[in-house]
């Protein structure tokens, strides 16, 4: 069962586009690039319409929260697998460490906009180009950690 779950996780991570459940959307590792690209479009945040800015913040905040929570629980799940699959322990613990770092990177992102609340102040903070330009490299750091975690999981499955 654990091996099947890990293979599925790799498939999800490495599938760049998903067409199920509505319109086509970026997925897995490719979603990080799409997220960073969107935040880099200054013209999409160049408005004083607070409703638009709050919408941008909610989409961004959902991405941050999804990554933070998902990677936190993934790290714990991998540690649980180690208890039953000792041959995989080194690689799975390395993957878990990557996911824990990724979780912490999301908290850094939240800190740059003032927290994880959906307030007008946070929306206006996200609209600042200097703030978003600090967030983008963190997103790519998270993508690198996610890539490394997938590589560790793949090596674990070879054992």
N, CA, C and O of each residue as an XYZ file, in Angstrom:
636
protein
N       0.830     -1.190      0.000
C       0.000      0.000      0.000
C       0.881      1.263      0.000
O       0.598      2.212     -0.732
N       1.945      1.277      0.817
C       2.806      2.448      0.866
C       3.474      2.699     -0.479
O       3.547      3.838     -0.941
N       3.954      1.644     -1.097
C       4.618      1.804     -2.395
C       3.642      2.348     -3.438
O       4.005      3.191     -4.258
N       2.429      1.870     -3.400
C       1.414      2.357     -4.337
C       1.145      3.855     -4.103
O       1.010      4.619     -5.059
N       1.070      4.262     -2.846
C       0.834      5.672     -2.518
C       2.012      6.534     -2.984
O       1.808      7.629     -3.510
N       3.230      6.051     -2.795
C       4.400      6.812     -3.216
C       4.468      6.938     -4.736
O       4.831      7.994     -5.254
N       4.122      5.873     -5.448
C       4.110      5.934     -6.920
C       3.063      6.940     -7.389
O       3.303      7.697     -8.330
N       1.907      6.948     -6.737
C       0.861      7.904     -7.093
C       1.335      9.330     -6.827
O       1.084     10.227     -7.632
N       2.019      9.546     -5.701
C       2.530     10.880     -5.375
C       3.510     11.366     -6.436
O       3.482     12.534     -6.824
N       4.371     10.474     -6.903
C       5.313     10.850     -7.969
C       4.570     11.205     -9.249
O       4.939     12.150     -9.947
N       3.532     10.451     -9.554
C       2.746     10.733    -10.760
C       2.107     12.113    -10.668
O       2.141     12.877    -11.633
N       1.532     12.433     -9.529
C       0.905     13.744     -9.338
C       1.956     14.847     -9.436
O       1.733     15.864    -10.094
N       3.084     14.649     -8.789
C       4.151     15.647     -8.785
C       4.670     15.926    -10.177
O       4.994     17.068    -10.501
N       4.754     14.908    -10.998
C       5.376     15.039    -12.313
C       4.382     15.197    -13.458
O       4.777     15.165    -14.623
N       3.106     15.364    -13.147
C       2.096     15.633    -14.174
C       1.904     17.145    -14.249
O       1.377     17.743    -13.311
N       2.326     17.781    -15.357
C       2.320     19.246    -15.401
C       0.955     19.897    -15.625
O       0.735     21.031    -15.201
N       0.054     19.200    -16.277
C      -1.261     19.775    -16.579
C      -2.333     18.762    -16.203
O      -2.196     17.568    -16.469
N      -3.406     19.252    -15.579
C      -4.548     18.408    -15.229
C      -5.766     18.964    -15.951
O      -6.016     20.169    -15.941
N      -6.509     18.079    -16.569
C      -7.697     18.504    -17.311
C      -8.993     18.038    -16.651
O     -10.083     18.397    -17.095
N      -8.876     17.256    -15.614
C     -10.064     16.760    -14.909
C     -10.591     17.822    -13.951
O      -9.873     18.754    -13.589
N     -11.818     17.679    -13.555
C     -12.448     18.543    -12.551
C     -12.528     20.001    -12.982
O     -12.292     20.897    -12.172
N     -12.854     20.246    -14.229
C     -13.021     21.622    -14.669
C     -11.993     22.013    -15.702
O     -11.474     21.163    -16.427
N     -11.692     23.312    -15.774
C     -10.759     23.788    -16.802
C      -9.334     23.271    -16.567
O      -8.949     22.915    -15.454
N      -8.584     23.248    -17.647
C      -7.186     22.837    -17.579
C      -6.437     23.710    -16.577
O      -6.636     24.924    -16.522
N      -5.568     23.072    -15.782
C      -4.804     23.840    -14.798
C      -3.411     23.245    -14.645
O      -3.169     22.077    -14.949
N      -2.508     24.088    -14.164
C      -1.140     23.638    -13.894
C      -1.160     22.751    -12.662
O      -2.005     22.905    -11.780
N      -0.222     21.825    -12.615
C      -0.206     20.827    -11.557
C       1.225     20.480    -11.191
O       2.158     20.740    -11.950
N       1.380     19.899    -10.034
C       2.679     19.383     -9.629
C       3.768     20.436     -9.685
O       3.550     21.598     -9.344
N       4.939     20.011    -10.120
C       6.092     20.917    -10.179
C       5.842     22.107    -11.100
O       6.347     23.200    -10.844
N       5.073     21.913    -12.162
C       4.786     22.995    -13.104
C       3.946     24.105    -12.463
O       3.996     25.253    -12.905
N       3.191     23.773    -11.447
C       2.348     24.777    -10.798
C       3.189     25.856    -10.109
O       2.764     27.008    -10.019
N       4.360     25.494     -9.630
C       5.231     26.492     -9.001
C       5.640     27.560    -10.013
O       5.624     28.752     -9.707
N       6.003     27.128    -11.216
C       6.415     28.075    -12.251
C       5.250     28.981    -12.637
O       5.427     30.189    -12.792
N       4.061     28.401    -12.791
C       2.886     29.198    -13.141
C       2.583     30.221    -12.047
O       2.259     31.372    -12.337
N       2.688     29.799    -10.810
C       2.450     30.683     -9.662
C       3.451     31.842     -9.655
O       3.063     33.002     -9.517
N       4.722     31.524     -9.804
C       5.758     32.560     -9.827
C       5.575     33.499    -11.017
O       5.729     34.713    -10.879
N       5.248     32.948    -12.176
C       5.017     33.784    -13.365
C       3.868     34.755    -13.129
O       3.955     35.925    -13.504
N       2.806     34.281    -12.517
C       1.658     35.151    -12.253
C       2.049     36.288    -11.316
O       1.688     37.441    -11.555
N       2.777     35.976    -10.264
C       3.181     37.026     -9.325
C       4.148     38.020     -9.952
O       4.274     39.147     -9.474
N       4.825     37.618    -11.007
C       5.794     38.495    -11.682
C       5.133     39.482    -12.634
O       5.792     40.398    -13.124
N       3.856     39.313    -12.900
C       3.133     40.215    -13.812
C       2.640     41.440    -13.044
O       1.516     41.468    -12.543
N       3.487     42.428    -12.963
C       3.161     43.632    -12.196
C       1.856     44.279    -12.650
O       1.106     44.812    -11.833
N       1.589     44.230    -13.945
C       0.379     44.876    -14.468
C      -0.904     44.276    -13.889
O      -1.924     44.963    -13.829
N      -0.875     43.021    -13.467
C      -2.071     42.392    -12.901
C      -2.333     42.833    -11.466
O      -3.404     42.567    -10.921
N      -1.376     43.493    -10.863
C      -1.525     43.977     -9.491
C      -1.547     45.505     -9.438
O      -1.634     46.091     -8.360
N      -1.468     46.142    -10.601
C      -1.426     47.597    -10.689
C      -2.845     48.156    -10.740
O      -3.306     48.650    -11.768
N      -3.518     48.062     -9.596
C      -4.884     48.561     -9.488
C      -5.138     48.989     -8.050
O      -4.513     48.489     -7.115
N      -6.053     49.911     -7.895
C      -6.473     50.301     -6.554
C      -7.798     49.649     -6.192
O      -8.349     49.909     -5.122
N      -8.312     48.804     -7.079
C      -9.567     48.082     -6.820
C      -9.292     46.996     -5.784
O      -8.703     45.959     -6.089
N      -9.732     47.257     -4.555
C      -9.414     46.344     -3.453
C     -10.049     44.972     -3.662
O      -9.503     43.967     -3.206
N     -11.191     44.916     -4.342
C     -11.823     43.615     -4.601
C     -10.925     42.750     -5.500
O     -10.803     41.544     -5.287
N     -10.310     43.368     -6.490
C      -9.394     42.644     -7.379
C      -8.163     42.190     -6.597
O      -7.713     41.053     -6.736
N      -7.631     43.081     -5.782
C      -6.441     42.737     -5.004
C      -6.733     41.638     -3.982
O      -5.896     40.768     -3.740
N      -7.915     41.683     -3.389
C      -8.285     40.626     -2.434
C      -8.424     39.286     -3.148
O      -8.055     38.245     -2.606
N      -8.955     39.318     -4.359
C      -9.065     38.073     -5.137
C      -7.681     37.511     -5.424
O      -7.459     36.308     -5.289
N      -6.756     38.366     -5.816
C      -5.376     37.925     -6.075
C      -4.760     37.330     -4.803
O      -4.090     36.299     -4.847
N      -5.003     38.007     -3.663
C      -4.485     37.521     -2.387
C      -5.090     36.163     -2.032
O      -4.382     35.281     -1.545
N      -6.374     35.990     -2.268
C      -7.008     34.718     -1.928
C      -6.453     33.573     -2.769
O      -6.231     32.479     -2.249
N      -6.228     33.805     -4.046
C      -5.649     32.773     -4.905
C      -4.226     32.447     -4.435
O      -3.856     31.282     -4.290
N      -3.452     33.487     -4.206
C      -2.082     33.313     -3.723
C      -2.070     32.617     -2.357
O      -1.320     31.664     -2.145
N      -2.896     33.097     -1.447
C      -2.946     32.516     -0.105
C      -3.379     31.062     -0.112
O      -2.906     30.263      0.696
N      -4.275     30.720     -1.020
C      -4.697     29.325     -1.147
C      -3.524     28.457     -1.595
O      -3.343     27.343     -1.104
N      -2.732     28.976     -2.528
C      -1.556     28.226     -2.989
C      -0.560     28.036     -1.846
O      -0.044     26.937     -1.644
N      -0.295     29.102     -1.106
C       0.656     29.013      0.008
C       0.157     27.996      1.035
O       0.914     27.132      1.478
N      -1.100     28.102      1.405
C      -1.663     27.199      2.410
C      -1.688     25.753      1.966
O      -1.409     24.846      2.749
N      -2.027     25.543      0.698
C      -2.066     24.182      0.167
C      -0.680     23.548      0.201
O      -0.528     22.395      0.606
N       0.324     24.300     -0.223
C       1.690     23.769     -0.207
C       2.143     23.538      1.237
O       2.681     22.476      1.550
N       1.936     24.505      2.104
C       2.388     24.372      3.495
C       1.762     23.147      4.163
O       2.467     22.316      4.735
N       0.459     23.043      4.087
C      -0.228     21.933      4.741
C       0.107     20.587      4.093
O       0.387     19.604      4.779
N       0.074     20.567      2.769
C       0.349     19.311      2.068
C       1.739     18.781      2.334
O       1.915     17.578      2.525
N       2.734     19.656      2.352
C       4.100     19.197      2.563
C       4.335     18.808      4.015
O       5.111     17.894      4.295
N       3.672     19.494      4.938
C       3.804     19.144      6.349
C       3.290     17.725      6.586
O       3.956     16.915      7.230
N       2.107     17.435      6.063
C       1.546     16.097      6.254
C       2.281     15.048      5.431
O       2.366     13.889      5.839
N       2.805     15.436      4.293
C       3.606     14.492      3.499
C       4.844     14.072      4.284
O       5.205     12.895      4.284
N       5.493     15.017      4.948
C       6.679     14.689      5.748
C       6.329     13.685      6.843
O       7.066     12.728      7.081
N       5.200     13.914      7.504
C       4.785     12.986      8.564
C       4.423     11.616      8.001
O       4.725     10.593      8.615
N       3.786     11.593      6.848
C       3.432     10.324      6.213
C       4.689      9.543      5.849
O       4.751      8.334      6.069
N       5.683     10.216      5.298
C       6.924      9.534      4.937
C       7.608      8.954      6.175
O       8.148      7.849      6.124
N       7.587      9.681      7.265
C       8.178      9.167      8.509
C       7.408      7.942      9.017
O       7.993      7.036      9.612
N       6.125      7.924      8.783
C       5.307      6.762      9.161
C       5.701      5.556      8.316
O       5.789      4.441      8.830
N       5.936      5.769      7.040
C       6.330      4.671      6.150
C       7.654      4.078      6.611
O       7.836      2.861      6.564
N       8.578      4.922      7.056
C       9.899      4.460      7.498
C       9.762      3.407      8.602
O      10.570      2.482      8.686
N       8.747      3.549      9.437
C       8.532      2.581     10.517
C       8.242      1.175      9.983
O       8.450      0.185     10.685
N       7.760      1.091      8.738
C       7.374     -0.203      8.157
C       8.262     -0.630      7.006
O       8.282     -1.807      6.645
N       8.987      0.292      6.434
C       9.833      0.017      5.255
C      11.247      0.513      5.535
O      11.674      1.517      4.965
N      11.966     -0.170      6.396
C      13.276      0.305      6.841
C      14.285      0.435      5.704
O      15.188      1.267      5.784
N      14.155     -0.365      4.653
C      15.092     -0.273      3.525
C      14.984      1.077      2.818
O      15.926      1.508      2.153
N      13.858      1.731      2.958
C      13.628      3.013      2.300
C      13.963      4.196      3.203
O      13.862      5.345      2.773
N      14.353      3.938      4.426
C      14.410      4.993      5.437
C      15.300      6.180      5.060
O      14.884      7.328      5.219
N      16.490      5.934      4.574
C      17.390      7.046      4.275
C      16.784      8.006      3.254
O      16.786      9.221      3.450
N      16.272      7.448      2.169
C      15.707      8.296      1.117
C      14.397      8.952      1.553
O      14.154     10.115      1.230
N      13.561      8.227      2.277
C      12.286      8.819      2.704
C      12.500      9.900      3.761
O      11.781     10.899      3.776
N      13.467      9.711      4.630
C      13.755     10.767      5.612
C      14.331     12.003      4.932
O      14.066     13.127      5.357
N      15.115     11.798      3.881
C      15.633     12.940      3.109
C      14.486     13.672      2.417
O      14.458     14.903      2.383
N      13.546     12.915      1.870
C      12.374     13.532      1.233
C      11.543     14.287      2.264
O      11.078     15.396      2.000
N      11.358     13.692      3.432
C      10.596     14.347      4.497
C      11.257     15.666      4.898
O      10.570     16.659      5.138
N      12.586     15.675      4.969
C      13.296     16.916      5.309
C      13.057     17.988      4.245
O      12.901     19.167      4.566
N      13.028     17.576      2.992
C      12.732     18.532      1.910
C      11.341     19.128      2.093
O      11.156     20.337      1.958
N      10.368     18.279      2.399
C       8.996     18.757      2.582
C       8.877     19.670      3.799
O       8.131     20.648      3.766
N       9.602     19.361      4.871
C       9.558     20.237      6.045
C      10.151     21.611      5.722
O       9.639     22.637      6.170
N      11.219     21.620      4.953
C      11.810     22.901      4.536
C      10.834     23.672      3.659
O      10.693     24.888      3.788
N      10.172     22.961      2.779
C       9.192     23.605      1.902
C       8.060     24.223      2.720
O       7.618     25.336      2.434
N       7.602     23.513      3.717
C       6.573     24.041      4.620
C       7.047     25.354      5.247
O       6.302     26.333      5.292
N       8.293     25.364      5.730
C       8.837     26.570      6.356
C       8.976     27.719      5.358
O       8.800     28.880      5.727
N       9.289     27.410      4.111
C       9.372     28.448      3.076
C       8.014     29.128      2.873
O       7.957     30.331      2.617
N       6.932     28.370      2.985
C       5.605     28.961      2.829
C       5.319     29.950      3.956
O       4.657     30.964      3.736
N       5.808     29.667      5.150
C       5.640     30.616      6.249
C       6.432     31.890      5.980
O       6.004     32.977      6.365
N       7.577     31.766      5.325
C       8.329     32.961      4.927
C       7.502     33.808      3.962
O       7.467     35.034      4.070
N       6.846     33.147      3.027
C       6.010     33.869      2.064
C       4.878     34.579      2.785
O       4.622     35.756      2.530
N       4.194     33.877      3.685
C       3.126     34.524      4.434
C       3.661     35.744      5.180
O       2.998     36.780      5.234
N       4.843     35.626      5.748
C       5.426     36.741      6.493
C       5.647     37.975      5.638
O       5.537     39.098      6.131
N       5.955     37.784      4.380
C       6.209     38.932      3.495
C       4.963     39.767      3.227
O       5.067     40.958      2.931
N       3.783     39.153      3.329
C       2.547     39.932      3.135
C       1.895     40.296      4.465
O       0.842     40.933      4.488
N       2.520     39.890      5.578
C       2.006     40.260      6.886
C       1.241     39.174      7.609
O       0.689     39.422      8.681
N       1.193     37.987      7.058
C       0.478     36.880      7.698
C      -0.432     36.181      6.721
O      -0.405     36.452      5.521
N      -1.239     35.280      7.244
C      -2.097     34.489      6.358
C      -3.561     34.907      6.399
O      -4.439     34.137      6.008
N      -3.824     36.100      6.862
C      -5.188     36.630      6.854
C      -5.509     37.220      5.485
O      -4.611     37.620      4.745
N      -6.794     37.268      5.160
C      -7.238     37.849      3.893
C      -7.795     39.245      4.137
O      -8.985     39.493      3.939
N      -6.927     40.154      4.568
C      -7.349     41.517      4.876
C      -6.981     42.452      3.723
O      -6.192     42.103      2.845
N      -7.569     43.641      3.748
C      -7.232     44.653      2.751
C      -5.747     45.014      2.828
O      -5.092     45.205      1.803
N      -5.226     45.104      4.054
C      -3.814     45.450      4.229
C      -2.899     44.409      3.590
O      -1.901     44.751      2.954
N      -3.247     43.142      3.764
C      -2.427     42.081      3.174
C      -2.550     42.081      1.654
O      -1.578     41.816      0.947
N      -3.743     42.378      1.158
C      -3.935     42.452     -0.295
C      -3.095     43.579     -0.885
O      -2.473     43.415     -1.934
N      -3.079     44.720     -0.208
C      -2.280     45.847     -0.676
C      -0.784     45.554     -0.581
O      -0.003     46.016     -1.413
N      -0.390     44.790      0.427
C       1.020     44.413      0.566
C       1.437     43.507     -0.589
O       2.516     43.682     -1.156
N       0.583     42.532     -0.944
C       0.886     41.645     -2.064
C       0.966     42.428     -3.377
O       1.688     42.034     -4.293
N       0.242     43.509     -3.466
C       0.264     44.328     -4.685
C       1.589     45.054     -4.883
O       1.887     45.496     -5.992
N       2.374     45.180     -3.845
C       3.658     45.876     -3.951
C       4.647     45.018     -4.751
O       4.928     43.882     -4.368
N       5.172     45.551     -5.853
C       6.120     44.775     -6.667
C       7.320     44.260     -5.870
O       7.760     43.130     -6.083
N       7.846     45.058     -4.970
C       9.025     44.641     -4.200
C       8.721     43.401     -3.347
O       9.581     42.537     -3.176
N       7.510     43.319     -2.820
C       7.115     42.162     -2.006
C       6.999     40.926     -2.883
O       7.545     39.872     -2.556
N       6.288     41.056     -3.994
C       6.125     39.899     -4.887
C       7.464     39.436     -5.453
O       7.683     38.239     -5.640
N       8.352     40.379     -5.723
C       9.655     40.016     -6.272
C      10.528     39.303     -5.235
O      11.486     38.620     -5.597
N      10.204     39.458     -3.958
C      10.869     38.674     -2.910
C      10.249     37.277     -2.793
O      10.926     36.316     -2.428
N       8.966     37.181     -3.104
C       8.251     35.906     -2.986
C       8.672     34.932     -4.087
O       8.836     33.738     -3.835
N       8.844     35.438     -5.298
C       9.128     34.569     -6.453
C      10.323     33.644     -6.226
O      10.196     32.447     -6.483
N      11.475     34.126     -5.761
C      12.589     33.193     -5.549
C      12.295     32.136     -4.479
O      12.813     31.021     -4.542
N      11.464     32.492     -3.499
C      11.101     31.511     -2.472
C      10.248     30.412     -3.093
O      10.393     29.238     -2.751
N       9.363     30.795     -4.004
C       8.553     29.787     -4.706
C       9.473     28.834     -5.466
O       9.251     27.623     -5.457
N      10.488     29.359     -6.114
C      11.412     28.492     -6.849
C      12.258     27.630     -5.905
O      12.618     26.504     -6.251
N      12.572     28.147     -4.726
C      13.255     27.316     -3.725
C      12.357     26.150     -3.318
O      12.817     25.018     -3.170
N      11.076     26.442     -3.141
C      10.125     25.388     -2.781
C      10.014     24.355     -3.904
O       9.952     23.153     -3.647
N       9.992     24.831     -5.137
C       9.942     23.917     -6.277
C      11.173     23.006     -6.294
O      11.066     21.810     -6.566
N      12.326     23.577     -6.005
C      13.562     22.778     -5.939
C      13.469     21.723     -4.845
O      13.886     20.584     -5.052
N      12.930     22.082     -3.689
C      12.765     21.118     -2.596
C      11.771     20.031     -2.977
O      11.969     18.863     -2.644
N      10.710     20.408     -3.669
C       9.716     19.425     -4.100
C      10.328     18.465     -5.117
O      10.063     17.263     -5.083
N      11.143     19.001     -6.015
C      11.841     18.169     -7.002
C      12.789     17.195     -6.306
O      12.836     16.012     -6.645
N      13.535     17.697     -5.338
C      14.470     16.836     -4.604
C      13.722     15.762     -3.827
O      14.160     14.613     -3.778
N      12.603     16.124     -3.224
C      11.807     15.139     -2.484
C      11.338     14.029     -3.425
O      11.404     12.848     -3.082
N      10.870     14.411     -4.600
C      10.412     13.407     -5.575
C      11.567     12.496     -5.979
O      11.382     11.287     -6.117
N      12.738     13.055     -6.166
C      13.908     12.241     -6.520
C      14.243     11.252     -5.399
O      14.569     10.095     -5.669
N      14.165     11.699     -4.158
C      14.420     10.810     -3.019
C      13.370      9.693     -2.962
O      13.704      8.537     -2.706
N      12.115     10.040     -3.199
C      11.058      9.028     -3.187
C      11.275      8.008     -4.287
O      11.093      6.807     -4.085
N      11.663      8.496     -5.443
C      11.940      7.581     -6.554
C      13.073      6.616     -6.200
O      12.986      5.423     -6.494
N      14.124      7.121     -5.575
C      15.232      6.244     -5.154
C      14.767      5.243     -4.102
O      15.188      4.087     -4.106
N      13.896      5.694     -3.201
C      13.371      4.788     -2.174
C      12.597      3.648     -2.809
O      12.690      2.501     -2.371
N      11.839      3.966     -3.836
C      11.029      2.929     -4.500
C      11.898      1.915     -5.255
O      11.445      0.807     -5.541
N      13.117      2.281     -5.572
C      14.021      1.356     -6.265
C      14.574      0.299     -5.316
O      15.176     -0.681     -5.756
N      14.370      0.495     -4.014
C      14.921     -0.439     -3.023
C      13.922     -1.519     -2.673
O      14.217     -2.390     -1.855
